[in-house]
Amino acid sequence: QVQLVESGGGLVQPGGSLRLSCAASGSIFSIYAMAWYRQAPGKQRELVARITSSSNTNYADSVKGRFTISRDNAKNTVSLQMNSLKPEDTAVYYCNADIRAVGVGLYNYWGQGTQVTVSS
């Protein structure tokens, strides 16, 4: 059973910073691309940032220059450093990963989400 567990959300003032982390656990054979998505109230879930197994990255235009995605392949973790946060960054942030588990095919997994609120 593969699980993705996020941590690090919370309330922050505009201009502040937060770091989200996501740890994958279970009988993992390999992890391919990992990503962060977000969903604000009344809006569709959107891709925030993505990182491949070789650490190539891409970002949503709205977060370029402010957010940085990184991963630790030895620890099966992915992080999202969020700087210069804006009220429009308020959303539930979800970790996502393509994982091949031992004895299982390649599947896409989601974490349970962590709330990020940017407000004064």
Residue frames relative to the residue before (quaternion, step in Angstrom):
aa qw qx qy qz dx dy dz
Q 1.0000 0.0000 0.0000 0.0000 0.00 0.00 0.00
V 0.1916 -0.7903 0.5747 0.0915 3.57 -0.64 1.12
Q 0.0419 -0.7915 0.6097 0.0085 3.56 -0.99 0.84
L 0.1717 -0.7245 0.6563 0.1222 3.50 -1.27 0.62
V 0.0408 -0.8097 0.5850 -0.0209 3.57 -0.71 1.08
E 0.2216 -0.7905 0.5631 0.0947 3.55 -0.67 1.18
S 0.0054 0.7666 -0.6419 -0.0184 3.52 -1.32 0.41
G 0.6540 0.5740 -0.3624 0.3338 3.55 -1.28 0.27
G 0.5041 0.6509 -0.4418 0.3564 3.59 1.18 -0.04
G 0.2067 0.7870 -0.5697 0.1153 3.53 -1.30 0.08
L 0.6071 -0.5304 0.4481 0.3863 3.50 -1.37 -0.35
V 0.0562 0.7920 -0.6032 0.0756 3.57 -0.86 0.98
Q 0.4924 -0.6543 0.4851 0.3068 3.56 -1.14 0.60
P 0.6324 -0.5098 0.4047 0.4200 3.60 -1.18 0.44
G 0.7630 0.3115 -0.2693 0.4982 3.54 -0.94 0.99
G 0.5920 0.5982 -0.3520 0.4096 3.55 1.26 -0.24
S 0.4043 -0.7017 0.5404 0.2283 3.53 -1.38 -0.05
L 0.0212 -0.7490 0.6614 0.0323 3.51 -1.32 0.51
R 0.1854 -0.7495 0.6217 0.1319 3.53 -1.25 0.50
L 0.1729 -0.7703 0.6090 0.0762 3.53 -0.79 1.10
S 0.0975 -0.7778 0.6187 0.0529 3.53 -1.14 0.72
C 0.0786 -0.7750 0.6261 0.0345 3.52 -1.21 0.60
A 0.1143 -0.7961 0.5935 0.0302 3.54 -0.83 1.04
A 0.2465 -0.7491 0.6004 0.1329 3.53 -0.95 0.96
S 0.0040 -0.8035 0.5946 -0.0293 3.56 -0.94 0.90
G 0.5108 0.6189 -0.4886 0.3425 3.53 -1.27 0.41
S 0.6860 -0.4576 0.3608 0.4358 3.53 -1.32 -0.25
I 0.0599 0.8467 -0.5180 0.1057 3.53 0.48 1.30
F 0.2521 -0.7514 0.5904 0.1526 3.53 -0.91 0.96
S 0.7753 -0.1881 0.1302 0.5887 3.56 0.94 -0.89
I 0.2438 -0.7416 0.6092 0.1397 3.52 -1.27 0.61
Y 0.2462 -0.7687 0.5761 0.1289 3.53 -0.83 0.97
A 0.8287 -0.0792 0.0529 0.5515 3.62 -0.66 -0.96
M 0.1143 -0.7505 0.6470 0.0717 3.53 -1.20 0.71
A 0.0276 -0.8249 0.5630 -0.0427 3.55 -1.03 0.73
W 0.2605 -0.7001 0.6307 0.2106 3.49 -1.43 0.21
Y 0.0994 -0.7537 0.6485 0.0375 3.51 -1.06 0.93
R 0.1138 -0.7789 0.6061 0.1143 3.55 -1.27 0.20
Q 0.1071 -0.7758 0.6193 0.0562 3.50 -1.25 0.55
A 0.2029 -0.7716 0.5970 0.0842 3.52 -0.66 1.19
P 0.6568 -0.5161 0.3584 0.4168 3.61 -1.15 0.47
G 0.8403 0.1708 -0.1451 0.4936 3.55 -0.88 0.99
K 0.6835 0.4497 -0.2852 0.4993 3.58 1.27 0.08
Q 0.5683 -0.5856 0.4544 0.3573 3.53 -1.29 0.33
R 0.5624 -0.5677 0.4691 0.3760 3.55 -1.21 0.47
E 0.0717 -0.8135 0.5771 0.0031 3.55 -0.93 0.93
L 0.5224 -0.6158 0.4913 0.3263 3.54 -1.21 0.58
V 0.2364 -0.7659 0.5851 0.1231 3.54 -0.95 0.97
A 0.7735 -0.1782 0.1722 0.5834 3.56 0.80 -1.04
R 0.1122 -0.7869 0.6062 0.0251 3.53 -1.17 0.69
I 0.0537 -0.7877 0.6135 0.0168 3.55 -1.09 0.75
T 0.3576 -0.7446 0.5261 0.2025 3.55 -0.86 0.97
S 0.6990 -0.4599 0.3369 0.4317 3.56 -1.30 0.11
S 0.7046 0.4031 -0.2552 0.5254 3.58 1.22 -0.43
S 0.5559 -0.6801 0.3323 0.3435 3.55 1.35 0.47
N 0.3501 0.6659 -0.5600 0.3469 3.55 1.03 0.73
T 0.1551 -0.8244 0.5427 0.0428 3.57 -0.89 0.93
N 0.0161 0.7535 -0.6538 -0.0671 3.50 -1.35 0.30
Y 0.2142 -0.7992 0.5596 0.0470 3.53 -1.14 0.79
A 0.5343 -0.5513 0.5209 0.3731 3.52 -1.29 0.38
D 0.5937 -0.5944 0.4007 0.3656 3.58 -1.02 0.75
S 0.6517 0.5614 -0.3146 0.4014 3.57 1.03 -0.79
V 0.7645 0.3468 -0.1986 0.5057 3.62 1.16 -0.40
K 0.4100 0.7234 -0.4726 0.2921 3.61 1.23 -0.09
G 0.8006 0.2593 -0.2188 0.4939 3.53 -0.93 0.96
R 0.7219 0.3900 -0.2342 0.5215 3.59 1.27 -0.24
F 0.7693 0.2838 -0.1406 0.5549 3.58 1.03 -0.82
T 0.0842 -0.7783 0.6203 0.0487 3.54 -1.18 0.66
I 0.1909 -0.7702 0.6007 0.0972 3.56 -0.81 1.04
S 0.0423 0.7829 -0.6192 0.0432 3.56 -1.08 0.77
R 0.1527 -0.7877 0.5897 0.0922 3.55 -1.24 0.34
D 0.2200 -0.7213 0.6403 0.1460 3.50 -1.32 0.50
N 0.2845 -0.8062 0.4946 0.1566 3.57 -0.17 1.27
A 0.6201 0.5509 -0.3470 0.4377 3.59 1.08 -0.59
K 0.7583 0.3556 -0.1841 0.5144 3.58 1.11 -0.71
N 0.3767 -0.7425 0.4720 0.2897 3.60 1.29 -0.07
T 0.5070 0.6349 -0.4277 0.3961 3.55 0.93 0.92
V 0.1169 -0.7418 0.6538 0.0928 3.50 -1.34 0.45
S 0.1280 -0.8029 0.5807 0.0412 3.56 -1.00 0.83
L 0.1600 -0.7547 0.6268 0.1094 3.52 -1.28 0.44
Q 0.1538 -0.7723 0.6130 0.0649 3.56 -0.53 1.20
M 0.0795 -0.8145 0.5746 -0.0131 3.55 -0.61 1.18
N 0.0282 -0.8034 0.5934 -0.0394 3.55 -0.60 1.21
S 0.8211 0.2172 -0.1692 0.4999 3.55 -1.30 0.33
L 0.0960 0.8484 -0.5127 0.0902 3.54 0.95 0.93
K 0.2157 -0.7668 0.5995 0.0782 3.51 -1.16 0.84
P 0.6415 -0.5227 0.3737 0.4191 3.61 -1.13 0.42
E 0.6575 0.5216 -0.3184 0.4408 3.60 1.05 -0.65
D 0.5588 0.5699 -0.3972 0.4530 3.59 1.28 0.02
T 0.4525 0.6926 -0.4483 0.3385 3.59 1.27 -0.13
A 0.3240 0.7160 -0.5479 0.2868 3.55 -0.71 1.12
V 0.4675 -0.5615 0.5609 0.3892 3.50 -1.38 -0.08
Y 0.2087 -0.7889 0.5716 0.0863 3.55 -0.78 1.09
Y 0.1418 -0.8065 0.5735 0.0235 3.53 -0.87 1.07
C 0.3439 -0.6958 0.5978 0.2005 3.51 -1.11 0.82
N 0.0370 -0.7965 0.6032 -0.0192 3.56 -1.05 0.80
A 0.0815 0.8138 -0.5710 0.0706 3.58 -0.97 0.77
D 0.3421 -0.6780 0.6117 0.2216 3.52 -1.26 0.60
I 0.0364 0.8315 -0.5431 0.1111 3.55 -0.41 1.28
R 0.1965 -0.7237 0.6478 0.1342 3.51 -1.11 0.80
A 0.1851 -0.7920 0.5760 0.0820 3.55 -0.52 1.20
V 0.6302 -0.5299 0.4052 0.3973 3.56 -1.24 0.47
G 0.8403 0.1358 -0.1293 0.5087 3.56 -0.77 1.08
V 0.6901 0.4081 -0.2514 0.5422 3.59 1.33 0.02
G 0.5375 -0.6215 0.4582 0.3389 3.55 -1.14 0.49
L 0.6738 -0.4687 0.3859 0.4211 3.51 -1.38 -0.15
Y 0.0436 0.8003 -0.5941 0.0684 3.56 -0.71 1.08
N 0.4109 -0.6659 0.5661 0.2594 3.49 -1.37 0.38
Y 0.1166 -0.8163 0.5655 0.0144 3.58 -0.78 1.06
W 0.2091 -0.7622 0.6030 0.1080 3.51 -1.27 0.64
G 0.3990 -0.6611 0.5724 0.2758 3.53 -1.22 0.55
Q 0.6481 -0.5491 0.3721 0.3740 3.56 -1.33 0.11
G 0.5401 -0.6391 0.3908 0.3837 3.59 1.24 -0.26
T 0.0750 -0.7713 0.6305 0.0444 3.53 -1.20 0.63
Q 0.4240 -0.7347 0.4778 0.2284 3.56 -0.86 1.00
V 0.0606 -0.7481 0.6600 0.0312 3.54 -1.05 0.90
T 0.0172 -0.7963 0.6038 -0.0334 3.55 -0.72 1.11
V 0.1090 -0.7834 0.6112 0.0270 3.56 -0.76 1.11
S 0.2894 0.7520 -0.5249 0.2742 3.54 -0.33 1.28
S 0.3690 -0.7063 0.5555 0.2376 3.54 -1.17 0.61
